[in-house]
């Protein structure tokens, strides 16, 4: 098991930045789909866990934005990430698959753009 973890650590550290961003988007989307499934299954504890994991990824994406180099694009991404986390906060309270799916759609659109250039 330690060998697998070492391989995964090396695989992540050797990826280019664009590929890492794609992996982060993939992870957030995966967790949000699992949150929707948890809501549909009536498992609110698991729903909250998965929303929190996705929110942590979005927070990380927001934190690493280079506001100087990225200028308007970085500022727009920051606003979008803040909107997503606010939307997920409400989705968690309201138990709203619709709100989660709206964030999934936004993440997927951004992810497709990154996949095209990564």
C-alpha positions as CSV (number, residue, x, y, z in Angstrom):
1,X,0.0,0.0,0.0
2,X,2.9,2.4,0.7
3,X,4.2,1.8,-2.8
4,X,0.9,2.8,-4.3
5,X,0.9,6.0,-2.2
6,X,4.4,6.8,-3.2
7,X,3.5,6.3,-6.9
8,X,0.5,8.6,-6.6
9,X,2.6,11.2,-4.8
10,X,5.2,11.2,-7.6
11,X,2.5,11.1,-10.3
12,X,0.9,14.3,-8.8
13,X,4.2,16.2,-8.3
14,X,5.4,15.5,-11.8
15,X,2.2,16.7,-13.5
16,X,2.1,20.1,-15.1
17,X,0.0,22.8,-13.5
18,X,-2.8,22.5,-16.1
19,X,-3.1,18.8,-15.5
20,X,-3.2,19.3,-11.8
21,X,-6.1,21.8,-12.2
22,X,-7.9,19.2,-14.3
23,X,-7.5,16.6,-11.6
24,X,-8.8,19.1,-9.0
25,X,-11.9,19.9,-11.1
26,X,-12.4,16.1,-11.7
27,X,-12.3,15.5,-7.9
28,X,-14.7,18.3,-7.1
29,X,-17.1,17.1,-9.7
30,X,-16.9,13.5,-8.5
31,X,-17.5,14.6,-4.9
32,X,-20.5,16.7,-5.9
33,X,-22.1,13.9,-7.9
34,X,-21.6,11.7,-4.8
35,X,-23.3,14.4,-2.7
36,X,-26.3,14.4,-5.1
37,X,-26.5,10.6,-4.8
38,X,-26.4,10.9,-1.0
39,X,-29.3,13.4,-1.0
40,X,-31.3,11.1,-3.2
41,X,-30.5,8.2,-0.8
42,X,-31.5,10.3,2.2
43,X,-28.0,10.2,3.7
44,X,-27.5,13.8,4.8
45,X,-24.3,13.1,6.8
46,X,-22.6,11.8,3.7
47,X,-24.0,14.7,1.6
48,X,-22.4,17.1,3.9
49,X,-19.1,15.3,3.8
50,X,-18.9,15.3,0.0
51,X,-20.0,18.9,-0.3
52,X,-17.2,19.9,2.2
53,X,-14.6,18.0,0.2
54,X,-15.7,19.8,-3.0
55,X,-15.7,23.1,-1.2
56,X,-12.1,22.5,0.0
57,X,-11.0,21.8,-3.6
58,X,-12.7,25.0,-4.8
59,X,-11.1,26.9,-1.9
60,X,-7.7,25.6,-3.0
61,X,-8.3,26.6,-6.6
62,X,-9.2,30.0,-5.4
63,X,-6.1,30.3,-3.1
64,X,-3.6,29.5,-5.8
65,X,-4.9,32.1,-8.3
66,X,-2.1,34.4,-9.3
67,X,-4.0,37.7,-9.2
68,X,-1.1,39.7,-10.7
69,X,-0.3,37.5,-13.7
70,X,-3.9,36.5,-14.2
71,X,-5.4,39.9,-14.0
72,X,-9.0,39.9,-15.2
73,X,-9.2,36.2,-15.8
74,X,-8.0,35.5,-12.2
75,X,-10.4,38.0,-10.8
76,X,-13.3,36.5,-12.7
77,X,-12.3,33.0,-11.6
78,X,-12.1,34.2,-8.0
79,X,-15.6,35.6,-8.2
80,X,-16.8,32.3,-9.8
81,X,-15.2,30.2,-7.1
82,X,-16.7,32.4,-4.3
83,X,-20.1,32.1,-6.0
84,X,-19.8,28.3,-6.2
85,X,-18.9,27.9,-2.6
86,X,-21.8,30.2,-1.6
87,X,-24.1,28.1,-3.8
88,X,-22.8,24.9,-2.2
89,X,-23.3,26.3,1.3
90,X,-27.0,26.9,0.4
91,X,-27.2,23.5,-1.3
92,X,-26.0,21.9,1.9
93,X,-28.6,23.7,4.0
94,X,-31.4,23.2,1.6
95,X,-30.5,19.7,0.6
96,X,-30.7,20.9,-3.0
97,X,-29.5,18.6,-5.8
98,X,-30.4,21.3,-8.2
99,X,-27.9,23.8,-6.7
100,X,-25.2,21.2,-6.6
101,X,-25.9,20.3,-10.3
102,X,-25.5,24.0,-11.2
103,X,-22.1,24.0,-9.6
104,X,-21.2,20.7,-11.4
105,X,-22.1,22.4,-14.7
106,X,-19.9,25.4,-14.0
107,X,-17.0,23.2,-12.9
108,X,-17.4,20.9,-15.9
109,X,-17.3,23.9,-18.3
110,X,-14.1,25.2,-16.7
111,X,-12.7,21.7,-16.7
112,X,-13.3,21.3,-20.4
113,X,-11.4,24.5,-21.1
114,X,-8.4,23.3,-19.0
115,X,-8.4,19.9,-20.7
116,X,-8.2,21.6,-24.0
117,X,-5.0,23.5,-23.0
118,X,-3.4,21.0,-20.5
